[in-house]
Amino acid sequence: MARTKTLSWDPAEHLETEEDIAAYLNVALEEGDLSLIMATLGDIARARRMAMVAQESGLGRESLYKSLSADGNPEFGTVLKVLHALGLQLQASATTRPSTGTQGG
């Protein structure tokens, strides 16, 4: 039986433009899964060289690798620093929610 050779696929190697990066992050944000969002930010940081992101954000490179992994749980301030270092920003938009049957707060 012939063996199939598999190669690992690294998304960081395919994030070439700012549009690629924004689209990749937006998909993760739409999913709403924190571990996916952190892993996505990690991929983007690796695509932009983690050492540069660490320097720009004022954070340690090793702590960024740990924080920006699927198991990472960084503080929100860390996420904002990383986004700023990457030249990205979060933007909120209203979503349509089902009515809860109550009005006001």
Rosetta blueprint (number, residue, H / E / L):
1 M L
2 A L
3 R L
4 T L
5 K L
6 T L
7 L L
8 S L
9 W L
10 D L
11 P H
12 A H
13 E H
14 H H
15 L L
16 E L
17 T L
18 E H
19 E H
20 D H
21 I H
22 A H
23 A H
24 Y H
25 L H
26 N H
27 V H
28 A H
29 L H
30 E H
31 E H
32 G L
33 D L
34 L H
35 S H
36 L H
37 I H
38 M H
39 A H
40 T H
41 L H
42 G H
43 D H
44 I H
45 A H
46 R H
47 A H
48 R L
49 R L
50 M H
51 A H
52 M H
53 V H
54 A H
55 Q H
56 E H
57 S H
58 G L
59 L L
60 G L
61 R H
62 E H
63 S H
64 L H
65 Y H
66 K H
67 S H
68 L L
69 S L
70 A L
71 D L
72 G L
73 N L
74 P L
75 E L
76 F H
77 G H
78 T H
79 V H
80 L H
81 K H
82 V H
83 L H
84 H H
85 A H
86 L L
87 G L
88 L L
89 Q L
90 L L
91 Q L
92 A L
93 S L
94 A L
95 T L
96 T L
97 R L
98 P L
99 S L
100 T L
101 G L
102 T L
103 Q L
104 G L
105 G L
